[in-house]
Amino acid sequence: MKIFDTLAELSAQVGTTVAVSDWLTINQSQIDLFAQATGDHQWIHVDPVRAAQGPFGTPIGHGFLTLSLIPRFMESSLAVTEARMGVNYGLNKVRFVSPVPVNSRLRAHLKLLSAEPIDNGGVQQSWEVTIEREGATKPACVAEALVRQYP
């Protein structure tokens, strides 16, 4: 876990990979719960028998499940002591580059692209988040995530 005392200290890291998260395993139970929460019950995600005969040979995690892990990866990888609140402000670009087979291990590389002052002393950050799948040649997901943090 990288800890910064102030938003200014974190902002000085623009252009660098600030943190790399720990590995997280994506199991069938998580995939099923995500399907239940979103209503996306596509067989390549939730039917292991049918998915074994499909193009990936096993169930795969939803792309949006992978994307939804960004806050978890960020929260477990870095903190700003001064920040009393942070909010997800959106995404500029998202690509699901390769599938996430069940029981894959993922981790995120967090590169700070920009940090701009906003109202109430806050900072809007743009992060390049590359979600790596252990053993894969291509990332599972690459996204530009926008975060606002306030002291």
DSSP file with accessible surface (Angstrom, degrees, kcal/mol):
  #  RESIDUE AA STRUCTURE BP1 BP2  ACC     N-H-->O    O-->H-N    N-H-->O    O-->H-N    TCO  KAPPA ALPHA  PHI   PSI    X-CA   Y-CA   Z-CA
    1    1 A M              0   0  137      0, 0.0     2,-0.5     0, 0.0    77,-0.2   0.000 360.0 360.0 360.0 126.6    0.0    0.0    0.0
    2    2 A K  E     -a   78   0A 103     75,-2.8    77,-2.1     2,-0.0     2,-0.5  -0.839 360.0-163.8 -93.5 129.5    1.4    3.4   -1.0
    3    3 A I  E     -a   79   0A 104     -2,-0.5     2,-0.4    75,-0.2    77,-0.2  -0.969   5.7-169.1-119.8 128.5    0.3    6.2    1.4
    4    4 A F  E     -a   80   0A  13     75,-2.9    77,-2.9    -2,-0.5    78,-0.3  -0.917  17.6-147.0-112.0 140.2    0.6    9.9    0.5
    5    5 A D  S    S+     0   0  103     -2,-0.4    77,-1.5    75,-0.2     2,-0.3   0.893  79.4  19.1 -72.3 -40.3    0.2   12.5    3.1
    6    6 A T  S  > S-     0   0   53     75,-0.2     4,-1.7    76,-0.1     5,-0.1  -0.877  71.9-117.9-131.4 161.8   -1.5   15.1    0.8
    7    7 A L  H  > S+     0   0    4     -2,-0.3     4,-3.0     1,-0.2     5,-0.2   0.863 117.0  57.5 -63.7 -34.9   -3.3   15.4   -2.5
    8    8 A A  H  > S+     0   0   71      2,-0.2     4,-1.6     1,-0.2    -1,-0.2   0.897 103.2  53.1 -63.3 -39.4   -0.4   17.6   -3.7
    9    9 A E  H  4 S+     0   0   76      2,-0.2    -1,-0.2     1,-0.2    -2,-0.2   0.919 112.8  43.6 -62.7 -42.9    2.1   14.8   -2.9
   10   10 A L  H >< S+     0   0    0     -4,-1.7     3,-2.4     1,-0.2    -2,-0.2   0.931 108.8  58.2 -66.8 -42.3    0.0   12.3   -5.0
   11   11 A S  H >< S+     0   0   29     -4,-3.0     3,-1.5     1,-0.3    -1,-0.2   0.807  94.4  66.3 -59.0 -29.4   -0.4   14.9   -7.8
   12   12 A A  T 3< S+     0   0   78     -4,-1.6    -1,-0.3     1,-0.3    -2,-0.2   0.622  88.3  70.5 -67.2 -10.1    3.4   15.2   -8.1
   13   13 A Q  T X   +     0   0   63     -3,-2.4     3,-2.1    -4,-0.2    99,-0.3   0.335  66.4 140.9 -89.3   4.9    3.3   11.6   -9.3
   14   14 A V  T <   +     0   0   66     -3,-1.5    99,-0.2     1,-0.3     3,-0.1  -0.230  68.4  25.8 -51.1 134.0    1.7   12.4  -12.7
   15   15 A G  T 3  S+     0   0   47     97,-3.5     2,-0.3     1,-0.3    -1,-0.3   0.354 106.1  97.5  92.4  -1.7    3.2   10.4  -15.5
   16   16 A T  S <  S-     0   0   57     -3,-2.1    96,-2.0    96,-0.4     2,-0.9  -0.814  82.2-109.6-119.0 157.5    4.3    7.5  -13.2
   17   17 A T  E     -B  111   0B  77     -2,-0.3    94,-0.3    94,-0.3     3,-0.1  -0.774  36.9-172.5 -79.7 109.9    2.9    4.1  -12.2
   18   18 A V  E     -     0   0B   1     92,-2.3     2,-0.3    -2,-0.9    -1,-0.2   0.847  56.7  -6.0 -78.4 -36.6    1.9    4.9   -8.7
   19   19 A A  E     -B  110   0B   9     91,-1.3    91,-3.0    -3,-0.1     2,-0.4  -0.994  47.6-145.7-157.1 157.9    1.0    1.5   -7.5
   20   20 A V  E     -B  109   0B  63     -2,-0.3    89,-0.2    89,-0.2    -3,-0.0  -1.000  31.9-133.0-127.1 127.7    0.4   -2.2   -8.4
   21   21 A S        -     0   0    5     87,-2.7     2,-0.1    -2,-0.4    56,-0.1  -0.190  23.8 -96.1 -74.3 169.5   -2.3   -4.0   -6.5
   22   22 A D        -     0   0  130     51,-0.1    86,-0.3     1,-0.1    -1,-0.1  -0.373  53.2 -86.6 -72.5 164.2   -2.2   -7.4   -4.9
   23   23 A W        -     0   0   69     84,-0.1     2,-0.4    -2,-0.1    84,-0.2  -0.452  41.1-164.2 -73.2 147.6   -3.5  -10.3   -6.9
   24   24 A L  E     -C  106   0B  24     82,-2.4    82,-3.0    -2,-0.1     2,-0.4  -0.999  12.6-138.0-135.2 127.6   -7.2  -11.2   -6.7
   25   25 A T  E     -C  105   0B  60     -2,-0.4     2,-0.7    80,-0.2    80,-0.2  -0.732   9.1-146.5 -89.1 133.5   -8.7  -14.5   -7.8
   26   26 A I  E     -C  104   0B   2     78,-2.8    77,-3.5    -2,-0.4    78,-0.6  -0.871  25.7-175.8-100.1 109.5  -12.0  -14.4   -9.8
   27   27 A N     >  -     0   0   61     -2,-0.7     4,-1.9    75,-0.2     3,-0.2  -0.519  39.8-102.9-104.4 172.4  -14.0  -17.5   -8.9
   28   28 A Q  H  > S+     0   0   37      1,-0.2     4,-2.9     2,-0.2     5,-0.2   0.860 118.3  59.0 -63.0 -35.8  -17.4  -18.8  -10.2
   29   29 A S  H  > S+     0   0   71      1,-0.2     4,-2.6     2,-0.2    -1,-0.2   0.927 106.6  47.3 -60.6 -44.0  -19.2  -17.6   -7.1
   30   30 A Q  H  > S+     0   0   46      2,-0.2     4,-2.4    -3,-0.2    -1,-0.2   0.911 112.5  49.9 -62.1 -42.6  -18.2  -14.0   -7.8
   31   31 A I  H  X S+     0   0    0     -4,-1.9     4,-2.4     2,-0.2    -2,-0.2   0.932 111.9  47.7 -61.9 -45.0  -19.2  -14.4  -11.4
   32   32 A D  H  X S+     0   0   66     -4,-2.9     4,-2.4     1,-0.2    -2,-0.2   0.905 111.6  49.9 -64.1 -41.9  -22.6  -15.8  -10.4
   33   33 A L  H  X S+     0   0  101     -4,-2.6     4,-2.4    -5,-0.2    -1,-0.2   0.891 110.4  50.3 -64.7 -38.7  -23.2  -13.0   -7.9
   34   34 A F  H  X S+     0   0   37     -4,-2.4     4,-2.3     2,-0.2     6,-0.3   0.922 110.1  50.5 -64.9 -41.6  -22.3  -10.4  -10.5
   35   35 A A  H  X>S+     0   0    1     -4,-2.4     4,-2.4     1,-0.2     5,-0.5   0.920 111.2  49.0 -60.4 -42.7  -24.8  -12.1  -13.0
   36   36 A Q  H  <5S+     0   0  141     -4,-2.4    -1,-0.2     1,-0.2    -2,-0.2   0.914 112.6  47.5 -63.6 -42.2  -27.4  -12.0  -10.3
   37   37 A A  H  <5S+     0   0   87     -4,-2.4    -1,-0.2     1,-0.2    -2,-0.2   0.851 124.1  30.6 -69.1 -34.0  -26.8   -8.3   -9.5
   38   38 A T  H  <5S-     0   0   75     -4,-2.3    -2,-0.2    -5,-0.2    -1,-0.2   0.601  99.5-122.9-103.3 -15.1  -26.8   -7.2  -13.1
   39   39 A G  T  <5 +     0   0   51     -4,-2.4     2,-1.1    -5,-0.2    -3,-0.2   0.574  67.0 135.3  80.8   9.3  -29.2   -9.6  -14.8
   40   40 A D      < +     0   0   63     -5,-0.5    -1,-0.2    -6,-0.3    -2,-0.1  -0.746  17.4 161.3 -94.5  93.1  -26.5  -10.7  -17.3
   41   41 A H        +     0   0  113     -2,-1.1    -1,-0.1    -3,-0.1     5,-0.1  -0.039  10.3 162.1-105.0  30.2  -26.9  -14.5  -17.2
   42   42 A Q    >>  -     0   0   88      1,-0.1     3,-2.3     2,-0.1     4,-1.6  -0.228  46.3-124.7 -50.5 133.4  -25.1  -15.2  -20.5
   43   43 A W  H 3> S+     0   0   65      1,-0.3     4,-1.9     2,-0.2     8,-0.3   0.788 106.6  67.9 -59.7 -27.4  -24.1  -18.9  -20.6
   44   44 A I  H 34 S+     0   0   32      1,-0.2    16,-2.5     2,-0.2    -1,-0.3   0.711 112.0  35.3 -66.9 -13.2  -20.4  -18.1  -21.1
   45   45 A H  H <4 S+     0   0   15     -3,-2.3    -2,-0.2    14,-0.2    -1,-0.2   0.822 130.1  23.7-100.7 -43.4  -20.4  -16.7  -17.6
   46   46 A V  H  < S+     0   0   39     -4,-1.6    -3,-0.2     1,-0.2    -2,-0.2   0.462 103.9  71.9-114.5  -2.6  -22.8  -18.8  -15.6
   47   47 A D     X  -     0   0   63     -4,-1.9     4,-3.4    -5,-0.2     5,-0.3  -0.797  51.8-178.2-118.2  90.0  -23.1  -22.3  -17.2
   48   48 A P  H  > S+     0   0   65      0, 0.0     4,-1.7     0, 0.0    -1,-0.2   0.846  81.9  52.0 -57.4 -35.6  -19.9  -24.2  -16.6
   49   49 A V  H  > S+     0   0  118      2,-0.2     4,-0.6     1,-0.2     3,-0.1   0.961 116.9  37.3 -67.1 -50.3  -21.0  -27.3  -18.5
   50   50 A R  H >4 S+     0   0  133      1,-0.2     3,-1.3     2,-0.2     4,-0.4   0.907 114.2  56.3 -67.8 -40.2  -22.0  -25.3  -21.6
   51   51 A A  H >< S+     0   0    2     -4,-3.4     3,-1.2    -8,-0.3     6,-0.5   0.832  96.8  64.4 -63.1 -29.6  -19.1  -22.9  -21.3
   52   52 A A  H 3< S+     0   0   45     -4,-1.7    -1,-0.3    -5,-0.3    -2,-0.2   0.802 106.4  44.3 -62.1 -26.7  -16.7  -25.9  -21.3
   53   53 A Q  T << S+     0   0  167     -3,-1.3    -1,-0.3    -4,-0.6    -2,-0.2   0.469 103.2  91.5 -93.6  -4.1  -17.9  -26.5  -24.9
   54   54 A G  S X  S-     0   0   19     -3,-1.2     3,-0.9    -4,-0.4    -3,-0.1  -0.042  98.7 -79.6 -85.4-171.8  -17.7  -22.8  -25.8
   55   55 A P  T 3  S+     0   0  105      0, 0.0    -3,-0.1     0, 0.0    -1,-0.1   0.701 127.7  42.1 -66.6 -19.2  -14.9  -20.7  -27.4
   56   56 A F  T 3  S-     0   0   93     -5,-0.3    -4,-0.1     2,-0.2    -5,-0.1   0.505  98.8-130.0-106.4  -8.5  -13.0  -20.3  -24.1
   57   57 A G  S <  S+     0   0   45     -3,-0.9    -5,-0.2    -6,-0.5    -6,-0.1   0.503  84.3  39.3  75.2   4.2  -13.3  -23.8  -22.8
   58   58 A T  S    S-     0   0   40     -7,-0.4    -2,-0.2   -14,-0.1    -9,-0.1  -0.959 102.5 -72.1-168.1 162.9  -14.5  -22.6  -19.4
   59   59 A P        -     0   0    5      0, 0.0    43,-2.8     0, 0.0     2,-0.3  -0.364  47.8-151.1 -63.1 150.1  -16.7  -19.8  -17.9
   60   60 A I  B     -G  101   0C  14    -16,-2.5     2,-0.1    41,-0.3     3,-0.1  -0.924  17.4-107.6-122.2 150.7  -15.3  -16.3  -18.2
   61   61 A G        -     0   0    5     39,-3.3    39,-0.5    -2,-0.3     2,-0.1  -0.417  43.0 -97.1 -70.3 150.5  -15.9  -13.3  -16.0
   62   62 A H     >  -     0   0    2      1,-0.1     4,-2.0    -2,-0.1     3,-0.3  -0.412  24.9-128.1 -63.1 143.0  -18.0  -10.5  -17.3
   63   63 A G  H  > S+     0   0   27      1,-0.2     4,-2.5     2,-0.2     5,-0.2   0.917 112.8  52.3 -57.8 -41.3  -16.1   -7.6  -18.7
   64   64 A F  H  > S+     0   0  131      1,-0.2     4,-2.4     2,-0.2    -1,-0.2   0.787 103.3  57.8 -70.7 -23.4  -18.0   -5.3  -16.4
   65   65 A L  H  > S+     0   0   12     -3,-0.3     4,-0.7     2,-0.2    -1,-0.2   0.956 108.3  46.5 -65.1 -47.7  -17.1   -7.4  -13.4
   66   66 A T  H >< S+     0   0    5     -4,-2.0     3,-1.3     1,-0.2     4,-0.2   0.943 114.0  48.1 -57.7 -47.6  -13.5   -6.8  -14.2
   67   67 A L  H >< S+     0   0   20     -4,-2.5     3,-1.9     1,-0.3    -1,-0.2   0.897 104.2  60.5 -61.0 -38.7  -14.1   -3.1  -14.7
   68   68 A S  H 3< S+     0   0   61     -4,-2.4     4,-0.4     1,-0.3    -1,-0.3   0.650  91.8  69.6 -68.3 -11.8  -16.1   -2.9  -11.4
   69   69 A L  T <X S+     0   0   13     -3,-1.3     4,-2.8    -4,-0.7    -1,-0.3   0.588  71.3  93.0 -81.3  -8.5  -13.0   -4.1   -9.5
   70   70 A I  H <> S+     0   0   11     -3,-1.9     4,-2.8     1,-0.2     5,-0.2   0.926  84.7  48.5 -54.4 -48.9  -11.1   -0.8  -10.2
   71   71 A P  H  > S+     0   0   75      0, 0.0     4,-3.0     0, 0.0    -1,-0.2   0.921 112.3  49.9 -59.4 -38.2  -12.3    0.9   -6.9
   72   72 A R  H  > S+     0   0  134     -4,-0.4     4,-1.9     2,-0.2    -2,-0.2   0.932 111.9  47.3 -63.7 -45.2  -11.2   -2.3   -5.0
   73   73 A F  H  X S+     0   0    4     -4,-2.8     4,-0.6     1,-0.2    -1,-0.2   0.920 115.5  45.7 -62.5 -42.5   -7.8   -2.3   -6.6
   74   74 A M  H >X S+     0   0   21     -4,-2.8     4,-2.1    -5,-0.3     3,-1.1   0.940 111.9  50.2 -67.1 -46.4   -7.3    1.4   -6.0
   75   75 A E  H 3< S+     0   0  160     -4,-3.0    -1,-0.2     1,-0.3    -2,-0.2   0.840 113.6  45.7 -62.8 -33.1   -8.5    1.3   -2.4
   76   76 A S  H 3< S+     0   0   54     -4,-1.9    -1,-0.3    -5,-0.2    -2,-0.2   0.564 117.5  44.3 -86.5  -6.3   -6.2   -1.6   -1.6
   77   77 A S  H << S+     0   0    6     -3,-1.1   -75,-2.8    -4,-0.6     2,-0.3   0.687 116.5  14.2-111.3 -27.9   -3.2   -0.1   -3.3
   78   78 A L  E  <  -a    2   0A  12     -4,-2.1     2,-0.3   -77,-0.2    -1,-0.3  -0.997  52.4-176.5-152.2 154.7   -3.0    3.6   -2.4
   79   79 A A  E     -a    3   0A  37    -77,-2.1   -75,-2.9    -2,-0.3     2,-0.5  -0.986  18.6-144.5-148.7 153.0   -4.3    6.1    0.1
   80   80 A V  E >   -a    4   0A  10     -2,-0.3     3,-0.9   -77,-0.2   -75,-0.2  -0.979  10.4-154.6-120.6 114.2   -4.1    9.9    0.8
   81   81 A T  T 3  S+     0   0   96    -77,-2.9   -76,-0.2    -2,-0.5   -75,-0.2   0.882  94.6  51.6 -55.3 -41.7   -4.1   10.7    4.5
   82   82 A E  T 3  S+     0   0   86    -77,-1.5     2,-0.4   -78,-0.3    -1,-0.3   0.754  87.7  97.5 -68.6 -25.4   -5.5   14.2    3.8
   83   83 A A    <   +     0   0   25     -3,-0.9    -3,-0.1    68,-0.2     3,-0.1  -0.513  43.9 177.5 -75.1 120.9   -8.4   13.0    1.6
   84   84 A R  S    S+     0   0  170     66,-2.3     2,-0.3    -2,-0.4    -1,-0.2   0.647  71.2  16.5 -92.1 -18.2  -11.6   12.7    3.6
   85   85 A M  E     -D  150   0B  85     65,-1.5    65,-2.8     2,-0.0     2,-0.3  -0.985  57.7-173.2-156.6 142.1  -13.6   11.6    0.6
   86   86 A G  E     -D  149   0B  45     -2,-0.3     2,-0.4    63,-0.2    63,-0.2  -0.985   9.7-166.8-134.2 145.7  -13.2   10.3   -2.9
   87   87 A V  E     -D  148   0B  59     61,-3.0    61,-2.7    -2,-0.3     2,-0.5  -0.985  27.9-115.6-133.6 146.3  -15.7    9.7   -5.7
   88   88 A N  E     -D  147   0B 121     -2,-0.4    59,-0.2    59,-0.2     3,-0.1  -0.674  29.4-176.7 -73.4 123.6  -15.8    7.9   -9.0
   89   89 A Y  E     -     0   0B 119     57,-2.8     2,-0.3    -2,-0.5    58,-0.2   0.533  45.8 -93.6-103.8 -10.0  -16.3   10.6  -11.6
   90   90 A G  E     -D  146   0B  24     56,-1.0    56,-3.0     0, 0.0    -1,-0.4  -0.862  37.8 -74.9 135.1-166.0  -16.5    8.3  -14.6
   91   91 A L  E     -D  145   0B  76     -2,-0.3    54,-0.2    54,-0.2     3,-0.1  -0.984  16.0-167.8-136.3 143.2  -14.5    6.8  -17.4
   92   92 A N  E    S+     0   0B  99     52,-2.3     2,-0.3     1,-0.4    53,-0.1   0.762  79.6   3.8 -97.8 -34.0  -13.0    8.2  -20.6
   93   93 A K  E     -D  144   0B 120     51,-0.7    51,-2.7     2,-0.0     2,-0.4  -0.975  59.6-176.7-155.6 137.9  -12.1    5.0  -22.3
   94   94 A V  E     +D  143   0B  32     -2,-0.3     2,-0.4    49,-0.2    49,-0.2  -0.999   1.9 179.5-138.7 135.1  -12.5    1.3  -21.6
   95   95 A R  E     -D  142   0B 143     47,-2.4    47,-2.3    -2,-0.4     2,-0.9  -0.998  21.0-151.2-135.3 132.2  -11.3   -1.8  -23.6
   96   96 A F  E     +D  141   0B  90     -2,-0.4    45,-0.3    45,-0.2    44,-0.1  -0.850  25.1 175.8 -98.2  95.5  -11.8   -5.4  -22.7
   97   97 A V        +     0   0   61     -2,-0.9    43,-0.2    43,-0.5    -1,-0.2   0.854  58.2   4.0 -78.3 -38.7   -8.6   -6.7  -24.3
   98   98 A S  S    S-     0   0   22     42,-0.9    -1,-0.2    41,-0.2    38,-0.0  -0.985  81.8 -94.0-147.6 156.3   -8.7  -10.4  -23.3
   99   99 A P        -     0   0   45      0, 0.0   -37,-0.1     0, 0.0    42,-0.0  -0.200  23.8-135.8 -69.8 161.9  -11.1  -12.8  -21.5
  100  100 A V        -     0   0    4    -39,-0.5   -39,-3.3    40,-0.1     3,-0.1  -0.868  22.3-153.0-117.8  90.4  -10.9  -13.6  -17.7
  101  101 A P  B >   -G   60   0C  28      0, 0.0     3,-1.6     0, 0.0   -41,-0.3  -0.323  37.5 -82.2 -61.5 148.9  -11.4  -17.4  -17.4
  102  102 A V  T 3  S+     0   0   23    -43,-2.8   -75,-0.2     1,-0.3     3,-0.1  -0.182 118.3  24.5 -50.8 142.1  -12.8  -18.5  -14.1
  103  103 A N  T 3  S+     0   0  107    -77,-3.5    -1,-0.3     1,-0.3   -76,-0.2   0.571  88.6 146.5  71.4  15.5  -10.2  -18.8  -11.3
  104  104 A S  E <   -C   26   0B  14     -3,-1.6   -78,-2.8   -78,-0.6     2,-0.5  -0.457  46.4-129.8 -73.0 152.7   -7.9  -16.3  -13.0
  105  105 A R  E     -C   25   0B  88    -80,-0.2    29,-2.9    29,-0.2     2,-0.3  -0.926  28.0-171.8-106.3 131.0   -5.8  -14.0  -10.9
  106  106 A L  E     +CE  24 133B   0    -82,-3.0   -82,-2.4    -2,-0.5     2,-0.3  -0.869  11.3 174.0-119.3 152.3   -6.0  -10.3  -11.7
  107  107 A R  E     - E   0 132B  70     25,-1.8    25,-3.0    -2,-0.3     2,-0.4  -0.973  23.0-127.1-150.0 159.9   -4.1   -7.3  -10.5
  108  108 A A  E     - E   0 131B   0     -2,-0.3   -87,-2.7   -86,-0.3     2,-0.5  -0.883   2.7-152.3-114.6 139.8   -4.1   -3.6  -11.5
  109  109 A H  E     -BE  20 130B  55     21,-2.5    21,-2.2    -2,-0.4     2,-0.7  -0.948  20.3-155.1-103.2 124.2   -1.3   -1.3  -12.5
  110  110 A L  E     -BE  19 129B   0    -91,-3.0   -92,-2.3    -2,-0.5   -91,-1.3  -0.890  13.9-179.5-112.6 106.1   -2.3    2.3  -11.6
  111  111 A K  E     -BE  17 128B  70     17,-2.6    17,-3.0    -2,-0.7     2,-0.7  -0.920  24.1-136.0-107.2 124.7   -0.7    5.1  -13.6
  112  112 A L  E     + E   0 127B   0    -96,-2.0   -97,-3.5    -2,-0.5   -96,-0.4  -0.698  24.8 176.5 -81.9 115.1   -1.6    8.7  -12.8
  113  113 A L  E     -     0   0B  59     13,-3.1     2,-0.3    -2,-0.7    14,-0.2   0.822  62.7  -9.2 -88.3 -38.0   -2.2   10.5  -16.1
  114  114 A S  E     - E   0 126B  39     12,-1.4    12,-2.2  -100,-0.1     2,-0.3  -0.988  47.0-161.1-157.9 159.7   -3.3   13.9  -14.7
  115  115 A A  E     + E   0 125B  18     -2,-0.3    10,-0.2    10,-0.2  -101,-0.1  -0.896  19.4 179.2-147.4 111.6   -4.3   15.7  -11.5
  116  116 A E  E     - E   0 124B 115      8,-2.8     8,-3.3    -2,-0.3    -2,-0.0  -0.943  30.7-111.9-120.0 137.7   -6.2   19.0  -11.8
  117  117 A P  E     + E   0 123B 111      0, 0.0     6,-0.3     0, 0.0     2,-0.2  -0.346  39.3 178.3 -64.2 143.2   -7.5   21.2   -9.0
  118  118 A I    >   -     0   0   35      4,-2.4     3,-0.6     1,-0.2     4,-0.3  -0.763  37.6 -53.4-132.2-176.6  -11.3   21.4   -8.7
  119  119 A D  G >  S+     0   0   94     -2,-0.2     3,-1.7     1,-0.2    -1,-0.2  -0.042 114.8  26.5 -59.0 159.5  -13.8   23.2   -6.4
  120  120 A N  G 3  S-     0   0  126      1,-0.3    -1,-0.2    30,-0.1     3,-0.1   0.752 132.0 -65.3  58.9  28.0  -13.6   22.9   -2.6
  121  121 A G  G <  S+     0   0   55     -3,-0.6    -1,-0.3     1,-0.2    -2,-0.2   0.591  99.5 140.2  76.8  10.0   -9.8   22.2   -2.6
  122  122 A G    <   -     0   0    2     -3,-1.7    -4,-2.4    -4,-0.3     2,-0.4  -0.176  44.5-136.9 -82.8 175.8  -10.3   18.9   -4.4
  123  123 A V  E     -EF 117 149B  15     26,-2.5    26,-2.4    -6,-0.3     2,-0.6  -1.000   4.0-147.3-134.5 131.1   -8.3   17.2   -7.2
  124  124 A Q  E     -EF 116 148B  45     -8,-3.3    -8,-2.8    -2,-0.4     2,-0.4  -0.905  23.4-165.5 -97.4 124.2   -9.6   15.4  -10.2
  125  125 A Q  E     -EF 115 147B   2     22,-3.6    22,-2.5    -2,-0.6     2,-0.5  -0.868  14.9-153.3-112.1 142.4   -7.3   12.6  -11.2
  126  126 A S  E     -EF 114 146B   4    -12,-2.2   -13,-3.1    -2,-0.4   -12,-1.4  -0.972  20.0-168.4-111.9 125.4   -7.2   10.6  -14.4
  127  127 A W  E     -EF 112 145B   0     18,-3.0    18,-2.6    -2,-0.5     2,-0.7  -0.955  21.2-144.8-118.1 132.4   -5.8    7.1  -14.0
  128  128 A E  E     -EF 111 144B  71    -17,-3.0   -17,-2.6    -2,-0.4     2,-0.6  -0.874  25.5-166.7 -88.8 115.9   -4.7    4.6  -16.6
  129  129 A V  E     -EF 110 143B   1     14,-3.3    14,-2.4    -2,-0.7     2,-0.6  -0.939   8.4-172.6-110.9 114.9   -5.7    1.3  -15.1
  130  130 A T  E     -EF 109 142B  33    -21,-2.2   -21,-2.5    -2,-0.6     2,-0.8  -0.946  10.5-155.4-109.1 114.6   -4.3   -1.8  -16.7
  131  131 A I  E     -EF 108 141B   0     10,-3.3     9,-2.6    -2,-0.6    10,-1.3  -0.839  13.8-158.1 -96.1 112.2   -5.8   -5.0  -15.3
  132  132 A E  E     -E  107   0B  52    -25,-3.0   -25,-1.8    -2,-0.8     2,-0.5  -0.646   8.5-146.7 -91.1 141.6   -3.3   -7.8  -15.8
  133  133 A R  E >   -E  106   0B  56      5,-0.4     3,-2.3    -2,-0.3   -27,-0.2  -0.951  34.2-107.1-106.7 126.5   -4.3  -11.5  -15.9
  134  134 A E  T 3  S+     0   0   92    -29,-2.9   -29,-0.2    -2,-0.5     3,-0.1  -0.249 101.6   7.7 -54.3 127.9   -1.6  -13.7  -14.4
  135  135 A G  T 3  S+     0   0   81      1,-0.3    -1,-0.3     2,-0.0     2,-0.2   0.343 100.3 121.6  84.7  -6.4    0.1  -15.6  -17.2
  136  136 A A    <   -     0   0   28     -3,-2.3    -1,-0.3     1,-0.1    -3,-0.1  -0.611  58.5-145.4 -91.6 150.7   -1.6  -13.8  -20.1
  137  137 A T  S    S+     0   0  147     -2,-0.2    -1,-0.1    -3,-0.1    -2,-0.0   0.731  87.1  46.6 -83.7 -23.2    0.3  -11.9  -22.8
  138  138 A K  S    S-     0   0  126     -5,-0.0    -5,-0.4     1,-0.0    -2,-0.1  -0.896  92.7-105.9-117.3 150.6   -2.5   -9.2  -23.0
  139  139 A P        -     0   0   38      0, 0.0    -7,-0.2     0, 0.0   -41,-0.2  -0.291  19.0-132.7 -67.5 158.0   -4.2   -7.3  -20.2
  140  140 A A  S    S+     0   0    2     -9,-2.6   -42,-0.9     1,-0.3   -43,-0.5   0.864  86.2   0.7 -74.9 -38.0   -7.8   -8.2  -19.4
  141  141 A C  E     -DF  96 131B   0    -10,-1.3   -10,-3.3   -45,-0.3     2,-0.4  -0.995  54.3-165.4-153.8 142.8   -8.9   -4.6  -19.3
  142  142 A V  E     +DF  95 130B  43    -47,-2.3   -47,-2.4    -2,-0.3     2,-0.3  -0.998  24.7 166.0-130.0 127.9   -7.4   -1.2  -19.9
  143  143 A A  E     -DF  94 129B   3    -14,-2.4   -14,-3.3    -2,-0.4     2,-0.7  -0.985  37.4-135.6-141.2 150.1   -9.5    1.8  -18.7
  144  144 A E  E     -DF  93 128B  56    -51,-2.7   -52,-2.3    -2,-0.3   -51,-0.7  -0.938  34.0-167.3-103.9 109.6   -9.0    5.5  -18.1
  145  145 A A  E     -DF  91 127B   4    -18,-2.6   -18,-3.0    -2,-0.7     2,-0.5  -0.811  11.5-146.9-102.9 138.6  -10.8    6.1  -14.8
  146  146 A L  E     +DF  90 126B  17    -56,-3.0   -57,-2.8    -2,-0.4   -56,-1.0  -0.905  19.7 179.5-106.3 130.3  -11.6    9.6  -13.4
  147  147 A V  E     -DF  88 125B  21    -22,-2.5   -22,-3.6    -2,-0.5     2,-0.5  -0.981  15.3-155.8-130.2 139.7  -11.5   10.1   -9.6
  148  148 A R  E     -DF  87 124B  45    -61,-2.7   -61,-3.0    -2,-0.4     2,-0.4  -0.980  13.3-172.6-115.4 131.2  -12.2   13.1   -7.5
  149  149 A Q  E     -DF  86 123B  29    -26,-2.4   -26,-2.5    -2,-0.5   -63,-0.2  -0.953   3.2-163.4-124.0 144.6  -10.7   13.4   -4.1
  150  150 A Y  E      D   85   0B  26    -65,-2.8   -66,-2.3    -2,-0.4   -65,-1.5  -0.977 360.0 360.0-129.1 139.8  -11.4   16.1   -1.4
  151  151 A P              0   0   49      0, 0.0   -68,-0.2     0, 0.0   -69,-0.1  -0.317 360.0 360.0 -76.4 360.0   -9.5   17.1    1.7
